[in-house]
Amino acid sequence: MSDFFHLDARVPGRRLLQSPGPTPIPEAVLHALMGQPMDMGDPRVDETIAACEAGLKQLLQTAQGNVFFFISNGHGAWEAAIENLVPPGGKVLVAGTGHFSESWAVQAEALGRRVVRTPWIEGLAIDPQAVAQALHDDPQHSIAAVFVVHTDTSSGITSDLAAIGAAMRATGHPALFVADVVASLGAEPFDMDTLGVDMAVGASQKGLMCPPGVGFVATSARAFAAAQANPAPRYYWDIVARKSELSYRKFCGTSPQNLLAALRVALGLLQQEGLPQVLARHRLLAGLVHAAVQGWAEGGTLGFFAQQPARRSNAVTTVTVPPGTDVDALRTLAREHYQVAFAGALGPLQGRGFRIGHLGDQNPALMLGAIGAIEAALRAQGLPLGDGVGRAVRRLAAGE
Ligand SMILES: *Cc1c(COP(=O)(O)O)cnc(C)c1O
């Protein structure tokens, strides 16, 4: 019987969620979800929205930017970027970095935009020169925007936004710089104003430690002006119509009060810990997973998908497995018997690897538990392995 209550059966202790989204939700955030609805005119609603806007602006490190929310997941926020910034039939350059960049490109095509792609080279981060070359090859300036996925959650690769932005600016091409920070916000340094990003695209259920359901974009003045000038027909996603002091306008209808209450608390937790400390914690935890993968790789069959060590994500690690490995069986064993849930590989990588999320409400003990359980599942499947757990433990003790 797979009724809801059966699926929801209590797990002794807790099941670790090592997915790169959705991620575990802190207790304080769960509690914030439980409030009774308020009258839409209650000033507390506006206050909650304002706190979420301010907290996100701080996290995105933008003084100038405007934040616009949608009741959506990341795909909704992607659609907002496409519909607001790219005119009907217009062109967008999508920098190839894996399954997520390709999905965004396909979505833009489905919405009638023309897509120029830079090649996705497996295992490598975005090549800033390839982006610059594609802009260079567009002397008519018909490319309205460049879409860059900061951390490609399928590849476990974080591209260098500063280098990409610099390469773009060096061409003199006026295309808008749009960054998907769905998987990187709260895990990697991101400074929207310094990077010169015109639009940042995010969602609530990854580094922000909330349930899925709130998508958002933050815009520079240039991006907002482009949206104002864009004749693309749109309604729900139209940020121009959303620019208002009225919560009813900001959300194109009823605001998701409980989700916003949760987001406010989550942003407060990040602020309390301190952004530098949050980023340092993610680096530390990623280091533990990287140490474990290095240990496992000594068995001769497992490895990193990301070939450039400096570009390995602080949010998620993609581990390659030998052909014939039953990744689904591995995940089921780990989830159902060892109580650790991790992700499979996506798109063209499906069946060739798995992904360990180390994003959001995580700490060293949780990570070591997860690494140990995953190593047990790998051993139970008969994969030859070096000592991953030991390496991770030694890395933690060495305080590197
Ligand atoms: C998860 C993710 C998305 C899509 O978000 P959904 O909420 O699943 O629609 C987009 N981009 C990146 C980088 C992601 O990690």
The ligand as an SDF file (V2000), in Angstrom:
LIG
                    3D

 15 15  0  0  0  0  0  0  0  0999 V2000
   16.9090   22.9520   -9.4670 C   0  0  0  0  0  0  0  0  0  0  0  0
   17.4150   23.8510  -10.5150 C   0  0  0  0  0  0  0  0  0  0  0  0
   16.5770   24.4860  -11.4440 C   0  0  0  0  0  0  0  0  0  0  0  0
   15.1360   24.1610  -11.5890 C   0  0  0  0  0  0  0  0  0  0  0  0
   14.4300   24.3590  -10.4520 O   0  0  0  0  0  0  0  0  0  0  0  0
   13.0010   23.6560  -10.2560 P   0  0  0  0  0  0  0  0  0  0  0  0
   12.5880   24.2860   -8.9760 O   0  0  0  0  0  0  0  0  0  0  0  0
   13.2230   22.2040  -10.1820 O   0  0  0  0  0  0  0  0  0  0  0  0
   12.1340   24.0610  -11.3970 O   0  0  0  0  0  0  0  0  0  0  0  0
   17.1220   25.3980  -12.2990 C   0  0  0  0  0  0  0  0  0  0  0  0
   18.4320   25.6550  -12.2800 N   0  0  0  0  0  0  0  0  0  0  0  0
   19.2730   25.0510  -11.4320 C   0  0  0  0  0  0  0  0  0  0  0  0
   20.7210   25.3870  -11.4780 C   0  0  0  0  0  0  0  0  0  0  0  0
   18.7970   24.1280  -10.5260 C   0  0  0  0  0  0  0  0  0  0  0  0
   19.6320   23.5160   -9.6970 O   0  0  0  0  0  0  0  0  0  0  0  0
  1  2  1  0
  2  3  1  0
  2 14  2  0
  3  4  1  0
  3 10  2  0
  4  5  1  0
  5  6  1  0
  6  7  2  0
  6  8  1  0
  6  9  1  0
 10 11  1  0
 11 12  2  0
 12 13  1  0
 12 14  1  0
 14 15  1  0
M  END
$$$$
